[in-house]
Amino acid sequence: MSIRTADELADRLDEGLAWRRIELQALKAAISDAEKQSAGSPLSRALARSGLALLYAHWEGYVKDSCTAYVEFIAKRRLRCDELSDGLLRAVLESLGRRIATGDEDALMTLLDAIRKPDNSRARIPKMSMVDTKSNLRFRVLADILIKIGFSAEPFSTKDKLIDVSLCDRRNSIAHGREDFPAPGDFTELLVEVMGMMEQIRDIIMSGARLKAYRHPAAASL
């Protein structure tokens, strides 16, 4: 379903957050029960390892889904290049540059139109390439995504080690079958942090949508 309004965007983001929260809370309960019955048992360790891997999956999945939804919302605004925020304009021009380098004549004409007829040329938002988590959503990757869609990564700067080490590195370790056994309580502590970051992503995007942060300041009031 296409996203045309801020309310539709909010619904998409809230629905995505809700089902992820339900699943993770159910897993938290199962892990807690297993740890109470026999901390360090094969079952409790297996559940905790699975939980950490799934927690990373939900973190990456929510960032990708919510940021992509925001890009779709922006695309529906049909803005001109001069109306876009700096981050979005850079992403549009970089996408055109890559296409032009491969000999794409349509991309070249799009760029020429944007220069010669700025009042009539609509920006072509590269929806497919704007949000690339690179299958390893480290802090620098998250920062690049947020900057491209017009936001600052500063709210997550104090979480860089948590994102890179506690989430990404441990998920990779578990996914590759290494002996990484979380201590009792690790999953619960990390769940609180990750849910907080996902909620923060949701709030940042919705604030941007309602305040028209995707528009250049000179055009934001139009």
CYANA upper distance limits for C-alpha pairs under 8 A (distance plus 0.5 A):
  2 SER  CA     72 GLU  CA      7.87
  2 SER  CA     73 PHE  CA      8.42
  3 ILE  CA      8 GLU  CA      6.25
  3 ILE  CA      9 LEU  CA      6.44
  3 ILE  CA     69 ALA  CA      7.70
  3 ILE  CA     72 GLU  CA      6.93
  3 ILE  CA     73 PHE  CA      5.77
  3 ILE  CA     76 LYS  CA      7.99
  4 ARG  CA      8 GLU  CA      7.17
  4 ARG  CA      9 LEU  CA      8.14
  4 ARG  CA     73 PHE  CA      6.33
  4 ARG  CA     76 LYS  CA      6.57
  4 ARG  CA     77 ARG  CA      8.49
  5 THR  CA      9 LEU  CA      6.84
  5 THR  CA     73 PHE  CA      7.62
  6 ALA  CA     10 ALA  CA      6.63
  6 ALA  CA     73 PHE  CA      8.29
  6 ALA  CA    206 MET  CA      7.88
  6 ALA  CA    209 ALA  CA      6.68
  6 ALA  CA    210 ARG  CA      7.04
  7 ASP  CA     11 ASP  CA      6.70
  8 GLU  CA     12 ARG  CA      6.79
  9 LEU  CA     13 LEU  CA      6.75
  9 LEU  CA     69 ALA  CA      7.34
  9 LEU  CA     70 TYR  CA      7.58
  9 LEU  CA     73 PHE  CA      7.56
  9 LEU  CA    206 MET  CA      8.19
 10 ALA  CA     14 ASP  CA      6.44
 10 ALA  CA    206 MET  CA      7.17
 11 ASP  CA     15 GLU  CA      6.46
 12 ARG  CA     16 GLY  CA      6.71
 12 ARG  CA     66 SER  CA      8.22
 12 ARG  CA     69 ALA  CA      8.06
 13 LEU  CA     17 LEU  CA      6.69
 13 LEU  CA     66 SER  CA      6.32
 13 LEU  CA     69 ALA  CA      8.42
 13 LEU  CA    202 ARG  CA      6.93
 14 ASP  CA     18 ALA  CA      6.48
 14 ASP  CA    202 ARG  CA      8.34
 15 GLU  CA     19 TRP  CA      6.98
 16 GLY  CA     20 ARG  CA      6.98
 16 GLY  CA     62 TYR  CA      7.41
 16 GLY  CA     65 ASP  CA      8.43
 16 GLY  CA     66 SER  CA      8.39
 17 LEU  CA     21 ARG  CA      6.56
 17 LEU  CA     62 TYR  CA      7.73
 17 LEU  CA    198 MET  CA      8.01
 17 LEU  CA    199 GLU  CA      8.19
 18 ALA  CA     22 ILE  CA      6.76
 19 TRP  CA     23 GLU  CA      6.76
 20 ARG  CA     24 LEU  CA      6.64
 20 ARG  CA     58 HIS  CA      7.12
 21 ARG  CA     25 GLN  CA      6.46
 21 ARG  CA    195 MET  CA      8.01
 22 ILE  CA     26 ALA  CA      6.70
 23 GLU  CA     27 LEU  CA      6.82
 24 LEU  CA     28 LYS  CA      6.55
 24 LEU  CA     51 GLY  CA      8.38
 24 LEU  CA     55 LEU  CA      7.78
 24 LEU  CA    191 LEU  CA      8.25
 25 GLN  CA     29 ALA  CA      6.79
 26 ALA  CA     30 ALA  CA      6.94
 27 LEU  CA     31 ILE  CA      6.63
 27 LEU  CA     51 GLY  CA      7.26
 28 LYS  CA     32 SER  CA      6.55
 28 LYS  CA     51 GLY  CA      8.23
 28 LYS  CA    187 PHE  CA      7.75
 28 LYS  CA    188 THR  CA      6.95
 29 ALA  CA     33 ASP  CA      6.63
 30 ALA  CA     34 ALA  CA      6.71
 30 ALA  CA     47 LEU  CA      8.19
 31 ILE  CA     35 GLU  CA      6.63
 31 ILE  CA     44 SER  CA      6.65
 31 ILE  CA     47 LEU  CA      6.32
 31 ILE  CA     48 ALA  CA      6.64
 31 ILE  CA     51 GLY  CA      8.50
 32 SER  CA     36 LYS  CA      6.64
 32 SER  CA    185 GLY  CA      8.28
 33 ASP  CA     37 GLN  CA      6.73
 34 ALA  CA     38 SER  CA      6.63
 34 ALA  CA     39 ALA  CA      7.42
 34 ALA  CA     43 LEU  CA      7.33
 34 ALA  CA     44 SER  CA      5.45
 35 GLU  CA     39 ALA  CA      4.65
 35 GLU  CA     40 GLY  CA      7.51
 35 GLU  CA     41 SER  CA      8.28
 35 GLU  CA     44 SER  CA      6.01
 35 GLU  CA    184 PRO  CA      7.07
 38 SER  CA     44 SER  CA      7.68
 39 ALA  CA     44 SER  CA      6.86
 39 ALA  CA     45 ARG  CA      8.50
 39 ALA  CA    184 PRO  CA      7.30
 40 GLY  CA     44 SER  CA      6.54
 40 GLY  CA     45 ARG  CA      6.39
 40 GLY  CA    184 PRO  CA      8.15
 41 SER  CA     45 ARG  CA      6.61
 42 PRO  CA     46 ALA  CA      6.46
 43 LEU  CA     47 LEU  CA      6.57
 44 SER  CA     48 ALA  CA      6.61
 45 ARG  CA     49 ARG  CA      6.56
 45 ARG  CA    181 PHE  CA      6.67
 45 ARG  CA    182 PRO  CA      7.44
 46 ALA  CA     50 SER  CA      6.58
 47 LEU  CA     51 GLY  CA      6.42
 48 ALA  CA     52 LEU  CA      6.74
 48 ALA  CA    181 PHE  CA      8.13
 48 ALA  CA    182 PRO  CA      6.76
 48 ALA  CA    187 PHE  CA      6.87
 49 ARG  CA     53 ALA  CA      6.94
 49 ARG  CA    174 ILE  CA      7.17
 49 ARG  CA    180 ASP  CA      8.05
 49 ARG  CA    181 PHE  CA      6.94
 49 ARG  CA    182 PRO  CA      7.03
 50 SER  CA     54 LEU  CA      6.61
 51 GLY  CA     55 LEU  CA      6.40
 51 GLY  CA    187 PHE  CA      7.18
 52 LEU  CA     56 TYR  CA      6.87
 52 LEU  CA    167 LEU  CA      7.86
 52 LEU  CA    170 ARG  CA      7.98
 52 LEU  CA    171 ARG  CA      6.93
 52 LEU  CA    187 PHE  CA      6.82
 53 ALA  CA     57 ALA  CA      6.87
 53 ALA  CA    170 ARG  CA      8.19
 53 ALA  CA    171 ARG  CA      5.36
 53 ALA  CA    174 ILE  CA      7.35
 53 ALA  CA    175 ALA  CA      7.61
 54 LEU  CA     58 HIS  CA      6.68
 55 LEU  CA     59 TRP  CA      6.74
 55 LEU  CA    167 LEU  CA      8.26
 55 LEU  CA    191 LEU  CA      7.61
 55 LEU  CA    194 VAL  CA      8.18
 56 TYR  CA     60 GLU  CA      6.67
 56 TYR  CA    167 LEU  CA      6.12
 56 TYR  CA    168 CYS  CA      7.26
 56 TYR  CA    171 ARG  CA      6.97
 57 ALA  CA     61 GLY  CA      6.32
 58 HIS  CA     62 TYR  CA      6.31
 59 TRP  CA     63 VAL  CA      6.76
 59 TRP  CA    194 VAL  CA      7.29
 59 TRP  CA    198 MET  CA      7.35
 60 GLU  CA     64 LYS  CA      6.63
 60 GLU  CA    133 THR  CA      7.63
 60 GLU  CA    135 SER  CA      8.45
 60 GLU  CA    136 ASN  CA      8.47
 60 GLU  CA    137 LEU  CA      6.61
 61 GLY  CA     65 ASP  CA      6.45
 62 TYR  CA     66 SER  CA      6.29
 62 TYR  CA    198 MET  CA      7.46
 63 VAL  CA     67 CYS  CA      6.40
 63 VAL  CA    198 MET  CA      7.77
 63 VAL  CA    201 ILE  CA      7.64
 64 LYS  CA     68 THR  CA      6.42
 64 LYS  CA    131 VAL  CA      6.76
 64 LYS  CA    132 ASP  CA      7.95
 64 LYS  CA    133 THR  CA      7.30
 65 ASP  CA     69 ALA  CA      6.60
 66 SER  CA     70 TYR  CA      6.80
 66 SER  CA    201 ILE  CA      8.40
 66 SER  CA    202 ARG  CA      7.71
 66 SER  CA    205 ILE  CA      8.40
 67 CYS  CA     71 VAL  CA      6.81
 67 CYS  CA    131 VAL  CA      7.20
 67 CYS  CA    149 ILE  CA      8.32
 67 CYS  CA    205 ILE  CA      7.99
 68 THR  CA     72 GLU  CA      6.74
 68 THR  CA    127 LYS  CA      7.74
 68 THR  CA    130 MET  CA      8.16
 68 THR  CA    131 VAL  CA      6.68
 69 ALA  CA     73 PHE  CA      6.69
 70 TYR  CA     74 ILE  CA      6.73
 70 TYR  CA    205 ILE  CA      7.37
 70 TYR  CA    209 ALA  CA      8.16
 71 VAL  CA     75 ALA  CA      6.63
 71 VAL  CA    125 ILE  CA      8.20
 71 VAL  CA    127 LYS  CA      6.84
 71 VAL  CA    130 MET  CA      8.19
 71 VAL  CA    149 ILE  CA      7.68
 72 GLU  CA     76 LYS  CA      6.93
 72 GLU  CA    127 LYS  CA      7.31
 73 PHE  CA     77 ARG  CA      7.50
 74 ILE  CA     78 ARG  CA      7.97
 74 ILE  CA    214 TYR  CA      7.58
 75 ALA  CA     79 LEU  CA      8.04
 75 ALA  CA    124 ARG  CA      8.19
 75 ALA  CA    125 ILE  CA      6.50
 75 ALA  CA    127 LYS  CA      8.42
 78 ARG  CA    122 ARG  CA      6.63
 78 ARG  CA    123 ALA  CA      7.45
 79 LEU  CA     83 GLU  CA      6.51
 79 LEU  CA     84 LEU  CA      7.36
 79 LEU  CA    122 ARG  CA      6.14
 79 LEU  CA    123 ALA  CA      6.41
 80 ARG  CA     84 LEU  CA      7.36
 80 ARG  CA    118 PRO  CA      7.57
 80 ARG  CA    119 ASP  CA      7.74
 80 ARG  CA    120 ASN  CA      7.92
 80 ARG  CA    121 SER  CA      6.36
 80 ARG  CA    122 ARG  CA      4.79
 80 ARG  CA    123 ALA  CA      5.44
 81 CYS  CA     89 LEU  CA      6.83
 81 CYS  CA    114 ALA  CA      7.34
 81 CYS  CA    118 PRO  CA      7.76
 81 CYS  CA    121 SER  CA      7.85
 81 CYS  CA    122 ARG  CA      6.96
 81 CYS  CA    123 ALA  CA      5.44
 82 ASP  CA     89 LEU  CA      8.39
 82 ASP  CA    118 PRO  CA      7.69
 82 ASP  CA    216 HIS  CA      7.85
 83 GLU  CA    215 ARG  CA      5.87
 83 GLU  CA    216 HIS  CA      5.78
 83 GLU  CA    218 ALA  CA      8.22
 83 GLU  CA    219 ALA  CA      6.00
 83 GLU  CA    220 ALA  CA      8.21
 84 LEU  CA     88 LEU  CA      6.45
 84 LEU  CA     89 LEU  CA      6.06
 84 LEU  CA    214 TYR  CA      6.45
 84 LEU  CA    215 ARG  CA      5.03
 84 LEU  CA    216 HIS  CA      5.56
 85 SER  CA     89 LEU  CA      6.58
 85 SER  CA    150 GLY  CA      6.70
 85 SER  CA    213 ALA  CA      7.60
 85 SER  CA    214 TYR  CA      5.68
 85 SER  CA    215 ARG  CA      5.21
 85 SER  CA    216 HIS  CA      4.67
 85 SER  CA    217 PRO  CA      7.96
 86 ASP  CA     90 ARG  CA      6.57
 86 ASP  CA    150 GLY  CA      7.48
 86 ASP  CA    216 HIS  CA      7.32
 87 GLY  CA     91 ALA  CA      6.84
 87 GLY  CA    147 ILE  CA      6.10
 87 GLY  CA    148 LYS  CA      5.07
 87 GLY  CA    149 ILE  CA      6.41
 87 GLY  CA    150 GLY  CA      5.32
 87 GLY  CA    151 PHE  CA      8.31
 88 LEU  CA     92 VAL  CA      6.71
 88 LEU  CA    148 LYS  CA      5.89
 88 LEU  CA    149 ILE  CA      5.88
 88 LEU  CA    150 GLY  CA      6.48
 88 LEU  CA    214 TYR  CA      7.68
 89 LEU  CA     93 LEU  CA      6.66
 90 ARG  CA     94 GLU  CA      6.47
 90 ARG  CA    148 LYS  CA      7.76
 91 ALA  CA     95 SER  CA      6.60
 91 ALA  CA    126 PRO  CA      8.23
 91 ALA  CA    130 MET  CA      7.60
 91 ALA  CA    148 LYS  CA      6.35
 92 VAL  CA     96 LEU  CA      6.80
 92 VAL  CA    123 ALA  CA      7.81
 92 VAL  CA    124 ARG  CA      7.29
 92 VAL  CA    125 ILE  CA      6.43
 92 VAL  CA    126 PRO  CA      6.94
 93 LEU  CA     97 GLY  CA      6.52
 93 LEU  CA    111 LEU  CA      8.41
 94 GLU  CA     98 ARG  CA      6.75
 95 SER  CA     99 ARG  CA      6.87
 95 SER  CA    126 PRO  CA      7.21
 96 LEU  CA    100 ILE  CA      6.52
 96 LEU  CA    107 ALA  CA      6.04
 96 LEU  CA    108 LEU  CA      7.80
 96 LEU  CA    110 THR  CA      8.49
 96 LEU  CA    111 LEU  CA      7.55
 97 GLY  CA    101 ALA  CA      6.64
 97 GLY  CA    107 ALA  CA      8.39
 98 ARG  CA    102 THR  CA      7.19
 99 ARG  CA    103 GLY  CA      7.22
 99 ARG  CA    104 ASP  CA      5.89
 99 ARG  CA    107 ALA  CA      6.58
100 ILE  CA    104 ASP  CA      5.42
100 ILE  CA    105 GLU  CA      7.27
100 ILE  CA    107 ALA  CA      6.27
100 ILE  CA    108 LEU  CA      6.21
104 ASP  CA    108 LEU  CA      7.10
105 GLU  CA    109 MET  CA      6.74
106 ASP  CA    110 THR  CA      6.67
107 ALA  CA    111 LEU  CA      6.79
108 LEU  CA    112 LEU  CA      6.74
109 MET  CA    113 ASP  CA      6.52
110 THR  CA    114 ALA  CA      6.74
110 THR  CA    121 SER  CA      8.41
111 LEU  CA    115 ILE  CA      6.92
112 LEU  CA    116 ARG  CA      6.47
113 ASP  CA    117 LYS  CA      5.71
113 ASP  CA    118 PRO  CA      7.44
113 ASP  CA    121 SER  CA      6.52
114 ALA  CA    118 PRO  CA      5.39
114 ALA  CA    120 ASN  CA      8.46
114 ALA  CA    121 SER  CA      5.73
114 ALA  CA    122 ARG  CA      8.07
114 ALA  CA    123 ALA  CA      8.28
117 LYS  CA    121 SER  CA      6.47
126 PRO  CA    130 MET  CA      6.43
127 LYS  CA    131 VAL  CA      8.17
130 MET  CA    145 ILE  CA      7.64
130 MET  CA    148 LYS  CA      7.54
130 MET  CA    149 ILE  CA      8.15
131 VAL  CA    145 ILE  CA      6.34
132 ASP  CA    145 ILE  CA      7.68
133 THR  CA    137 LEU  CA      5.72
133 THR  CA    141 VAL  CA      6.89
133 THR  CA    142 LEU  CA      7.78
133 THR  CA    145 ILE  CA      8.36
134 LYS  CA    141 VAL  CA      8.12
136 ASN  CA    141 VAL  CA      8.39
136 ASN  CA    168 CYS  CA      6.93
137 LEU  CA    141 VAL  CA      6.22
137 LEU  CA    142 LEU  CA      6.69
137 LEU  CA    163 ILE  CA      8.26
137 LEU  CA    164 ASP  CA      8.34
137 LEU  CA    168 CYS  CA      7.31
138 ARG  CA    142 LEU  CA      6.76
138 ARG  CA    160 ASP  CA      8.24
138 ARG  CA    163 ILE  CA      6.50
138 ARG  CA    164 ASP  CA      5.56
138 ARG  CA    168 CYS  CA      7.02
139 PHE  CA    143 ALA  CA      6.52
139 PHE  CA    156 PHE  CA      8.42
139 PHE  CA    157 SER  CA      8.35
139 PHE  CA    159 LYS  CA      8.48
139 PHE  CA    160 ASP  CA      5.84
139 PHE  CA    163 ILE  CA      6.60
139 PHE  CA    164 ASP  CA      6.79
140 ARG  CA    144 ASP  CA      6.68
141 VAL  CA    145 ILE  CA      6.84
142 LEU  CA    146 LEU  CA      6.71
142 LEU  CA    153 ALA  CA      7.98
143 ALA  CA    147 ILE  CA      6.60
143 ALA  CA    152 SER  CA      7.87
143 ALA  CA    153 ALA  CA      5.43
144 ASP  CA    148 LYS  CA      6.66
145 ILE  CA    149 ILE  CA      6.96
146 LEU  CA    150 GLY  CA      6.75
146 LEU  CA    151 PHE  CA      5.48
146 LEU  CA    152 SER  CA      6.71
146 LEU  CA    153 ALA  CA      6.66
147 ILE  CA    151 PHE  CA      5.51
147 ILE  CA    152 SER  CA      6.28
147 ILE  CA    153 ALA  CA      7.47
149 ILE  CA    214 TYR  CA      7.76
150 GLY  CA    213 ALA  CA      7.37
150 GLY  CA    214 TYR  CA      6.54
151 PHE  CA    204 ILE  CA      8.46
153 ALA  CA    157 SER  CA      7.01
156 PHE  CA    160 ASP  CA      7.23
156 PHE  CA    197 MET  CA      8.43
159 LYS  CA    163 ILE  CA      6.58
160 ASP  CA    164 ASP  CA      6.51
161 LYS  CA    165 VAL  CA      5.96
161 LYS  CA    166 SER  CA      7.55
162 LEU  CA    166 SER  CA      5.32
162 LEU  CA    167 LEU  CA      6.84
163 ILE  CA    167 LEU  CA      5.65
163 ILE  CA    168 CYS  CA      6.68
164 ASP  CA    168 CYS  CA      5.53
164 ASP  CA    169 ASP  CA      6.60
165 VAL  CA    169 ASP  CA      5.28
165 VAL  CA    170 ARG  CA      6.95
166 SER  CA    170 ARG  CA      6.25
166 SER  CA    190 LEU  CA      8.39
167 LEU  CA    171 ARG  CA      6.41
168 CYS  CA    172 ASN  CA      6.69
169 ASP  CA    173 SER  CA      6.62
170 ARG  CA    174 ILE  CA      6.61
170 ARG  CA    180 ASP  CA      7.88
171 ARG  CA    175 ALA  CA      6.38
172 ASN  CA    176 HIS  CA      6.56
173 SER  CA    177 GLY  CA      7.02
173 SER  CA    178 ARG  CA      5.90
173 SER  CA    179 GLU  CA      8.28
173 SER  CA    180 ASP  CA      7.13
174 ILE  CA    178 ARG  CA      6.10
174 ILE  CA    179 GLU  CA      7.83
174 ILE  CA    180 ASP  CA      6.70
182 PRO  CA    186 ASP  CA      6.49
182 PRO  CA    187 PHE  CA      7.99
185 GLY  CA    189 GLU  CA      6.79
186 ASP  CA    190 LEU  CA      6.68
187 PHE  CA    191 LEU  CA      6.40
188 THR  CA    192 VAL  CA      6.99
189 GLU  CA    193 GLU  CA      7.24
190 LEU  CA    194 VAL  CA      6.61
191 LEU  CA    195 MET  CA      6.48
192 VAL  CA    196 GLY  CA      6.69
193 GLU  CA    197 MET  CA      6.85
194 VAL  CA    198 MET  CA      6.69
195 MET  CA    199 GLU  CA      6.62
196 GLY  CA    200 GLN  CA      6.65
197 MET  CA    201 ILE  CA      6.70
198 MET  CA    202 ARG  CA      6.79
199 GLU  CA    203 ASP  CA      6.73
200 GLN  CA    204 ILE  CA      6.58
201 ILE  CA    205 ILE  CA      6.70
202 ARG  CA    206 MET  CA      6.70
203 ASP  CA    207 SER  CA      6.48
204 ILE  CA    208 GLY  CA      6.66
205 ILE  CA    209 ALA  CA      6.67
206 MET  CA    210 ARG  CA      6.63
207 SER  CA    211 LEU  CA      6.40
207 SER  CA    213 ALA  CA      8.45
208 GLY  CA    212 LYS  CA      6.10
208 GLY  CA    213 ALA  CA      5.13
208 GLY  CA    214 TYR  CA      7.32
209 ALA  CA    213 ALA  CA      6.98
209 ALA  CA    214 TYR  CA      7.84
212 LYS  CA    220 ALA  CA      6.88
213 ALA  CA    220 ALA  CA      8.06
215 ARG  CA    219 ALA  CA      6.65
215 ARG  CA    220 ALA  CA      5.70
216 HIS  CA    220 ALA  CA      6.35
217 PRO  CA    221 SER  CA      8.09
